[in-house]
Amino acid sequence: MVSTTFTYHTIAAILSNTVPVADLEDRLSSKPFDWDAIVVEGSKHLVLPTMYCQLKSKQLLHTLPEELNHYLEDLTSINRNRNTELLRQIHEISELLNANTIDHVFLKGAALIASDCYNDIAERMVGDIDILVAKDQIQKAFSLLNVNGYSKTFGFAYEDETHRHLDRLINSKKLAAIELHSELLRPTF
């Protein structure tokens, strides 16, 4: 059994661009190496595709057990296809908001995949599409998306007026839910 600290340090080394590749290869090739712990923690933090892409770019896939290599390759491919579809959805939403002169900017994962900052779009796992909208336009944006097939979800309502985003919007024909934000951060009192 490997310590959690070792596991997290190894994940950080895989994701890092500053750890020498030879040092990383030595660490990953050491016997016995607990890949199960790496997969469990990497999965919890949604970084398995990123780890795979980093290992591939560093030419270290040979350090993986064959079955794990295939699993991560398949998972990364699925995420690549998913993110390609999400990118289409992001562009559609942006066109709709722009056509209605609603000031907006995408946040978090949606912003990162839309800005083409990754070597491989599969690197980032995205759960939903977060959009910052001008406060005076957020209700207009919410209504516009609602009219265009995105319906308010049930059981996700926030009664607190200071919550940083409105209820999630879901379109059953689209991959991701949308969260419209009027603030980046929760206000401090």
Salt bridges, closest charged atoms under 4 A:
GLU25 OE2 - HIS62 NE2 2.67
GLU41 OE2 - LYS44 NZ 3.07
GLU66 OE2 - HIS70 NE2 3.56
GLU73 OE1 - HIS70 ND1 3.93
GLU85 OE1 - ARG88 NH2 3.19
GLU92 OE1 - LYS174 NZ 2.59
ASP120 OD2 - ARG80 NH2 2.63
ASP128 OD2 - ARG168 NH2 2.97
ASP130 OD2 - LYS108 NZ 3.42
ASP130 OD1 - HIS181 NE2 2.82
ASP167 OD2 - LYS152 NZ 3.37
GLU179 OE1 - HIS165 NE2 3.39
GLU179 OE2 - ARG168 NE 2.96
GLU179 OE1 - HIS181 NE2 3.93
GLU183 OE2 - LYS135 NZ 2.40
